[in-house]
Amino acid sequence: MLISKLCGEKDFTTPWFVRGCIELKETFRYHRKLWEWCYILEALRERSMLYPFRRGLGFGVGREPLTSVFASRGCEIVATDMDAEKAKAQGWADTNQHALGLDDLNEKGLCNPNLMKRLVTYETVDMNAIPERYHGKFDFTWSSCSFEHIGSIEKGKRFLLEQMKCLRSGGVAVHTTEYNLSSNEDTLEAEVLVIFRKRDIEEMVAALRQEGYLVEIDYTAGTGPFESIVDVPPFHFNPHLRLQLGQYVSTSVGLIIHKP
Ligand SMILES: C[S@@+](CC[C@H](N)C(=O)[O-])C[C@H]1O[C@@H](n2cnc3c(N)ncnc32)[C@H](O)[C@@H]1O
């Protein structure tokens, strides 16, 4: 299984990344967010999750294209995000990163609108209070660039454990997040954004494994020419694989978690 290695090195010329860009109708570019979407798409595709009748649950989906791509494969999707008023207060609506309904989740027309209506439901869910009615109901769960925004490092860790309850046995969870490349000691921890240190991720992985889950993770940060460039606010550069957040340089990391 090569995905975690290739993703860890952020090798953008690999077929899975090119295929992801084409499927998502995204211009090929060296962008962290695009890497996260392609990583999730490929991780679920490789693990045979993207077939009719599979049930998927997305958290903090914003306007990302993954919901519509999964529905176009015949998957039944519950796409969730935080309450609209709170999203506005936190700035997600103003930066076009919060959806109000199905149309916002299919902006690129990746899924036939009738199929989208039939297969996708949109619900308001706080990632810190996952409804019990979801427990044991899904083949896969995912989130992209979301669980670093739910309040604290501790809340992020709790979310990863709690969302596993939504999976059926044999299910797979794929989640991407912010990863601190500058320090394994200090980090940024604010209400709207945390950057996880390696030790935070290691603690999450240990807690997940203790519960009997199988975790795939690769911390390789990559040493290519694009990875040496650090984008700074207001973040309009290409490449945008590493970014400066306060005093820290951050990139993305992904976890693939199996429920046996
Ligand atoms: C950076 S945006 C990412 C959006 C989308 N996943 C993407 O990749 O474009 C962060 C998302 O997390 C959501 N979010 C933040 N806190 C949340 C919470 N407590 N519960 C649910 N969603 C939350 C926001 O509404 C927003 O959609």
The ligand as a Gaussian input file, in Angstrom:
#p B3LYP/6-31G(d) Opt

LIG

0 1
 C      -11.235000      25.322000       6.915000
 S      -12.950000      24.947000       6.751000
 C      -12.846000      23.444000       5.816000
 C      -14.055000      23.211000       4.991000
 C      -13.967000      21.975000       4.078000
 N      -13.820000      20.771000       4.855000
 C      -12.865000      22.099000       3.079000
 O      -11.935000      21.279000       3.073000
 O      -12.915000      23.027000       2.269000
 C      -13.382000      24.370000       8.377000
 C      -14.775000      23.783000       8.458000
 O      -14.982000      23.278000       9.786000
 C      -16.294000      23.627000      10.198000
 N      -16.331000      23.614000      11.656000
 C      -15.602000      24.367000      12.520000
 N      -15.932000      24.064000      13.792000
 C      -16.881000      23.082000      13.726000
 C      -17.608000      22.347000      14.704000
 N      -17.440000      22.546000      16.001000
 N      -18.503000      21.440000      14.271000
 C      -18.692000      21.220000      12.952000
 N      -18.022000      21.864000      11.977000
 C      -17.133000      22.800000      12.367000
 C      -16.525000      24.989000       9.572000
 O      -17.902000      25.333000       9.506000
 C      -15.900000      24.789000       8.182000
 O      -16.818000      24.220000       7.299000

